[in-house]
Amino acid sequence: MISKIKEKLSLLPDNPGCYLMKNKDSKIIYVGKAKNLKQRVKSYFTGAHNYKTSKLVSEIHDFEIVLTNSEQESLILELNLIKEHRPKYNVVFMDDKTYPYIEITKTIPPVIKVIRTKNVKGKIFGPYPNVKSARETARLLELLFPMGKIEKIPNFYEEIGKSIESDTSNNYELQVSKITKFLKGDIKEVTNALEKSMLDYSNLMMFERAAVIRDTLNHIKTTTEKQIISLNDYKDRDIIGSYYNDESIALQILFMRSGRIIDQHQTIFSYVGDPKEFILSYINQFYQGHFPDEILFDYMMFSEEDLTFSNVTFLPKIGDKRKIVELANKNAKFDLENYFLLYQNKLEKQEEAVSELKTLLNVDDLNLIEVFDNSQLFGTAPISAMIVFKDYKFNKKLYRKFNLKTTTNDDYKALQEVIYRRYYRILMENLERPDLILVDGGIGHVKIAKEVIDNLNLDIKVLGLKKNNKHQLESMVSIDREIILKDYPKVYQFLFKLSEEVHRYAISTHRVQRNKKAYNSKLDEITGLGEKRKRALLASFKDLDEIKMASFEQLKEIGLPDKVINKLKEVLNNETDN
């Protein structure tokens, strides 16, 4: 399991909400809902699964969550997110269907209808995730408030209707107001009458009738449970939630389109001074003048005088709009609190690993580490990459790439060149010197690098990151000893991270070089070895020499077919013979 995912799983809340699974390219590949996010999301990474779920989990590199106030809201949000992102592992809701609404028409007499389209002119309530409950509730309202409908109503509903004083005449305005009140969540009058009737019928041992009313009550509860993920005014609006501490601000923007929340944007950034100014500056840059119909802000933080960049901003204090701002704030608070927990955990682990490494090396400081990886594009366009780990984090501004003048496949000469160029410049320009130099390789590479450092009269410790015959990090090598890393798991994880990062940077540099300079290689002669398989070779081996030395099993491990491996060996061996 990816360490980032493992850490985020430990911080998941027990709240309801939706989760968005992402692949290595940060594309959403699955959207799900949960009554308990912690239990549900963790379940993907534990235990056995069917083929489809196992395939999904194998592609997950990260995930995000959106908190909701209820399971009902998570159902609706899930539908909206699936329709917007169309993730490849979601099957349901991919068509144009949507959850139903209840409509009260403006006809005379009014009619109560269950609909799925928004192109209506009457009063709309919903949406309702449970279709059956929505239909049963609409049917109940028709029986309690017939509004001129000529239909024989069961006696017990007629009695209940009388008990809540529904007007059975043609006073449609009064009956519509009662139905509206009910569908907006004020159900006490109706449910009290139903509960009283249910108890009465139970006492009369009319249990079947009592059971019917019980089921009706359950449908009412499901249908009228309050949710704010969708509003039935069909407007486009964005809801700005924020939370901040002394150093950082978390923003959560919920995107509502046609009255439905369909996506979210989250960010965390540092600030100095007034957090309000930084938030407004970010919002200005984010929208660049292209605003939705409305933007909702928190009146607890902003005033009308602050919101001068758009004439469509609102500061709701009550109602559903206020509740949806509070939901955005809730998500922003979760993001910021857990961001710092994640960051703190990573920092603590790195500090522990660096402290243990300092003890192993008997040094006082390891605040600045420079790591080198010399590799070539299959014998051409030799490149060296250097990454910098400073103050417990990668400093990408200090990364460097070197187009080497060494044109042969001699890895030692390439390393000698880049170490000399880097540290001669440090001497001449009086730049900050690293506390440790790490090179990709064994004792031979360490000796070459150490010799250059000594000739420049620099006192910098040099170590090699030695790999085994499967190209896996195995030990840390110095001039006078070798430290097997399996005995020091924290140090191993730290050095493995450095090794992976410098290799990643080298590969990305190679790709840029490929785009700039066409190259010919012996590999081009091999049928069945396309770009994808070449990239797999490049990711696993530095150059043609390493590929030639690789065993049949090693080449098979990266996905090469037997015929391609045999042809590869033949071509490379013929090159040596010539």
JODAVEN-V748245 format. One record per pair of residues at least 24 apart in sequence whose ideal C-beta (glycine too) atoms are under 10 Angstrom apart, sorted by the first residue. I is the first residue (numbers start at 0). J is the second residue. Records with the same first field share a line. If there is no record, write none. Layout:
# JODAVEN-V748245
I=J, J
This chain:
# JODAVEN-V748245
0=44, 45, 56, 59
1=44, 59, 60, 61
2=344, 345, 348, 492, 496
3=60, 61, 62, 341, 345
4=40, 43, 44, 56, 59, 60, 61, 62
5=44
6=337, 340, 341, 342, 344, 345, 348
7=40, 61, 62, 63, 64, 337, 340, 341
8=37, 40, 41, 43, 44, 45, 62
9=37, 41, 337, 340, 341, 344
10=37, 333, 336, 337, 338, 340, 341, 344
11=35, 36, 37, 38, 39, 40, 41, 62, 64, 333, 337
12=36, 37, 64, 66, 333, 337
13=37, 38
14=64, 66, 67, 68, 69, 73, 329, 333
15=39, 66, 67, 68, 69, 70, 71, 72, 73, 74, 76
16=40, 64, 65, 66, 67, 68, 69, 70, 72, 73, 76, 77, 329, 330, 333
17=63, 64, 65, 66, 67, 72, 73, 74, 75, 76, 77, 78, 79, 80, 81, 228, 260, 263
18=43, 62, 63, 64, 65, 73, 77, 80
19=61, 62, 63, 64, 65, 77, 80, 84, 86, 262, 263
20=55, 56, 58, 59, 60, 61, 62, 63, 86, 88, 89
21=58, 59, 60, 61, 62, 63, 86
22=55, 57, 58, 59, 60, 61, 86, 87
23=58, 59, 60, 61
24=58, 60
25=60, 61, 63
26=58, 60, 84, 86, 87
27=62, 63, 80, 81, 83, 84, 85, 86, 87, 88, 89, 262
28=55, 58, 59, 60, 84, 86, 87, 88, 89
29=55, 56, 58, 59, 62, 81, 84, 86, 87, 88, 89
30=65, 76, 77, 78, 79, 80, 81, 82, 83, 84, 85, 86, 88, 89, 92
31=62, 73, 77, 80, 81, 86, 88, 89
32=65, 67, 70, 72, 73, 74, 75, 76, 77, 78, 80, 81, 128
33=64, 67, 70, 73, 77
34=69, 70, 73, 74
35=70
36=64, 65, 66, 67, 73
37=64
40=64
51=88, 90
52=88
54=88
55=86, 87, 88
58=87, 88
59=88
63=263, 265, 330, 334
64=263, 265, 330, 333, 334, 337
65=228, 251, 253, 260, 262, 263, 265, 326, 327, 329, 330, 333
66=251, 326, 327, 329, 330, 332, 333, 334
67=226, 227, 228, 260, 326, 329, 330
68=224, 225, 226, 227, 228, 322, 323, 325, 326, 329
69=224, 225, 226, 227, 228
70=128, 224, 226
71=127, 128, 129, 221, 222, 223, 224, 225, 226, 228
72=128, 224, 225, 226, 227, 228, 229, 260, 326
73=128, 226, 228
74=98, 126, 127, 128, 129, 226, 228
75=125, 126, 127, 128, 226, 227, 228, 229, 259, 260
76=226, 228, 229, 253, 259, 260, 261, 263
77=128, 228
78=126, 128, 228, 229, 259, 261
79=126, 228, 229, 254, 255, 256, 257, 258, 259, 260, 261, 262
80=259, 260, 261, 262, 263
81=261
82=259, 261
83=254, 256, 259, 260, 261, 262
84=261, 262
97=125, 126, 229, 259
98=125, 126, 127, 128, 129, 130, 133, 229, 259
99=125, 126, 127, 128, 129, 130, 132, 133, 134, 137
100=124, 125, 126, 127, 133, 229, 231
101=125, 126, 127, 133, 134, 136, 137, 140, 178, 182, 222, 231
102=137, 231
103=137, 140, 144, 146, 171, 174, 175, 178, 179, 182
104=175
105=175
106=171
107=146, 147, 169, 171
108=145, 146, 147, 148, 169, 171, 174, 175
109=144, 146, 147, 148, 171, 172, 174, 175, 178
110=141, 146, 147, 148
111=136, 137, 138, 139, 140, 141, 144, 145, 146, 148, 175, 178, 182
112=137, 141
113=137, 138
117=231, 233, 257, 258, 259
118=233
119=231
121=175
122=175, 178, 179, 182, 231
123=182, 230, 231, 232, 233, 258
124=178, 179, 181, 182, 183, 184, 222, 223, 231
125=182, 222, 226, 229, 231
126=226, 228, 229, 231, 258, 259
127=182, 221, 222, 223, 224, 226
128=221, 222, 224, 226
129=217, 218, 221, 222, 224
131=218, 221, 222
132=214, 215, 217, 218, 219, 220, 221, 222, 223, 224
133=218, 221, 222
134=218, 222
135=214, 215, 217, 218, 219, 221, 222
136=181, 182, 186, 215, 218, 219, 220, 221, 222, 223
137=178, 182, 218, 222
138=215, 218
139=181, 189, 193, 212, 215, 216, 218, 219, 222
140=165, 174, 177, 178, 181, 182, 189, 219
141=178
142=215
143=167, 174, 177, 178, 181, 189, 192, 193
144=171, 173, 174, 175, 177, 178, 181
145=174
146=170, 171, 173, 174, 175, 178
147=171, 174
153=208, 211
154=208
155=196, 197, 199, 200, 205, 208, 209, 211, 212
156=193, 196, 211, 212, 215
158=192, 196, 199
159=189, 192, 193, 195, 196, 197, 212, 215
160=189, 192
161=192
162=188, 189, 191, 192, 193, 195, 196
163=188, 189, 191, 192, 193
164=188, 192
165=189, 192
181=219, 222, 223
182=222, 223
183=223, 225, 319
184=223, 224, 225
185=223
186=216, 219, 220, 222, 223
189=215, 216, 219, 223
190=215, 216, 219, 220, 223
193=219
225=319, 322
226=319, 322
227=260, 318, 319, 320, 321, 322, 323, 324, 325, 326
228=253, 255, 258, 259, 260, 261, 323, 326
229=255, 257, 258, 259, 260, 261, 319
230=255, 257, 258, 259, 260, 318, 319, 320, 323
231=257, 258, 259, 319
232=257, 258, 292, 293, 319, 320
233=257, 258, 259, 292
234=258, 291, 292, 293, 311
235=259, 290, 291, 292, 293, 311
236=260, 290, 291, 292, 293, 294, 295, 311, 313, 320, 323
237=262, 263, 264, 282, 285, 286, 290, 291, 292, 293, 294, 295, 296, 311, 312, 327
238=263, 293, 294, 295, 296, 297, 313, 315, 320, 323, 324, 325, 326, 327, 328, 330
239=278, 279, 281, 282, 285, 294, 295, 296, 297, 300, 301, 306, 312, 324, 327, 328, 331
240=265, 295, 296, 297, 323, 324, 325, 326, 327, 328, 329, 330, 331, 332, 334
241=274, 275, 277, 278, 281, 282, 296, 297, 300, 301, 324, 327, 328, 331, 332, 335
242=267, 274, 297, 300, 327, 328, 329, 330, 331, 332, 333, 334, 335, 336
243=267, 268, 270, 274, 275, 277, 278, 300, 331, 332, 335
244=274, 335, 336, 339
245=270, 274
246=270, 271, 335, 339
247=274, 277, 335, 338, 339, 342
248=274, 275, 277, 278, 281, 331, 335
249=328, 330, 331, 332, 333, 334, 335, 336, 337, 338, 339
250=277, 278, 281, 282, 285, 327, 330, 331, 334, 335
251=326, 327, 328, 329, 330, 331, 332, 333, 334, 335
252=281, 282, 285, 286, 294, 327, 330, 331
253=295, 323, 324, 326, 327, 330
254=291
255=291, 292, 293, 295, 323
256=291, 292
260=323, 326, 327
263=327, 330
265=327, 330, 331, 333, 334, 335, 338
266=331, 334
267=331, 334, 335, 338, 339, 342
274=300
275=300, 301, 302, 305
276=305
278=305
279=305, 306, 307, 308
280=308
282=306, 308, 309, 312
283=307, 308, 309
293=320
295=320, 321, 323, 324, 327
296=324, 327
297=321, 324, 325, 327, 328, 331
298=324
299=324, 325, 328
300=324, 328
342=392
345=391, 392
346=391, 392
347=391
348=391, 489, 492, 493
349=388, 391, 392, 489, 492, 493, 496
350=391
351=489, 490, 493
352=391, 487, 488, 489, 490, 491, 492, 493, 494, 496
353=388, 391, 489, 490, 493
354=489, 490
355=487, 488, 489, 490, 493
356=435, 462, 475, 482, 487, 489, 490, 493, 494
357=434, 435
358=487, 490
359=475, 477, 480, 482, 484, 487, 490
360=434, 435, 460, 462, 475, 477, 482, 490
361=460
362=434, 435, 460
363=434
364=434, 435
365=391, 433, 434, 435, 460
366=390, 391, 431, 433, 434, 435
367=394, 397, 431, 432, 433, 434, 435
368=433, 434, 435, 436, 437, 460, 462, 493, 494, 497
369=397, 398, 399, 418, 421, 422, 425, 432, 433, 434, 435, 436, 437, 438, 459, 497, 501
370=398, 433, 435, 436, 437, 438, 439, 462, 464, 494, 497, 498, 500, 501, 502, 504
371=399, 401, 413, 414, 417, 418, 421, 436, 437, 438, 439, 440, 444, 448, 464, 501, 505
372=414, 417, 437, 438, 439, 440, 464, 498, 500, 501, 502, 503, 504, 505, 506, 508, 541
373=401, 403, 405, 409, 410, 411, 412, 413, 414, 415, 416, 417, 418, 438, 439, 440, 444, 505, 541, 542
374=410, 413, 439, 501, 502, 505, 506, 508, 509, 537, 540, 541, 542, 545
375=403, 405, 406, 407, 408, 410, 413, 509, 537, 541, 542, 543, 544, 545
376=509, 510, 512, 513, 516, 518, 520, 533, 537, 541, 542, 543
377=408, 509, 518, 519, 520, 521, 522, 523, 533, 536, 537, 540, 541, 542, 543, 546
378=406, 407, 408, 518, 519, 520, 521, 522, 542, 543, 544, 546, 574
379=406, 408, 512, 516, 517, 518, 519, 520, 542, 543
380=406, 509, 512, 513, 515, 516, 518
381=405, 406, 407, 408, 409, 410, 412, 413, 416, 417, 512, 542
382=413, 417, 505, 508, 509, 511, 512
383=413, 414, 416, 417, 418, 420, 421, 439, 501, 505, 508
384=417, 439, 500, 501, 502, 503, 504, 505, 506, 507, 508, 509
385=417, 418, 421, 436, 501, 504, 505
386=437, 497, 498, 500, 501, 502, 503, 504, 505
387=431, 433, 500, 501
388=433, 435, 437, 493, 496, 497, 500, 501
389=431, 433, 434
393=496, 497, 500, 501, 504
395=500, 504
397=430, 431
398=500, 501, 504, 508
399=424, 504, 508
400=504, 505, 507, 508, 509, 511, 512
401=508
402=508, 512
408=541, 542, 543, 544, 545
409=544
410=439, 440, 443, 444, 447, 541, 542, 544, 545
411=440, 443, 444, 446, 447, 448
412=447
413=447, 541, 542
414=438, 439, 440, 443, 444, 445, 447, 448, 451
415=444, 447, 448, 450, 451
416=451
417=448, 451
418=444, 447, 448, 449, 450, 451, 452, 455, 461
419=448, 450, 451, 452, 454, 455
420=451
421=451
422=448, 451, 452, 454, 455, 457, 459
423=451, 454, 455, 457
425=455, 457, 459
426=455, 456, 457
432=457, 458, 459
433=457, 459, 460
434=459, 460
435=459, 460, 461, 462
436=460, 461, 462, 463
437=461, 462, 463, 464, 475, 494, 497, 498, 501
438=462, 463, 464, 476, 501
439=463, 464, 465, 466, 472, 497, 498, 501, 502, 505, 541
440=464, 465, 466, 476, 541
441=465, 466, 473, 474, 476, 481
442=476, 477, 478, 479, 480, 481
443=476
444=476
445=475, 476, 477, 478, 481
446=476, 478
449=477, 478
450=478
462=494
464=494, 495, 497, 498, 501
466=498
468=548, 549, 550, 553
469=539, 549, 550, 552, 553, 556
470=502, 538, 539, 540, 541, 545, 549, 553, 556, 557
471=495, 498
472=497, 498, 499
502=538, 539, 541
503=538
505=537, 538, 541
506=534, 537, 538
509=534, 537, 538
510=534, 537
513=537
521=546, 547, 567, 570, 571, 573, 574
522=546, 567, 570, 571
523=570
524=566, 567, 569, 570, 573, 574
525=559, 562, 563, 564, 565, 566, 567, 569, 570, 571
526=562, 563, 566
527=559, 560, 562, 563, 564, 566, 567
528=559, 560, 563, 564, 566, 567, 570
529=563
531=558
532=557, 558, 559, 560, 563, 567
535=559
536=567
543=570, 571, 574, 575
544=571, 575
546=571
547=571, 572, 574, 575
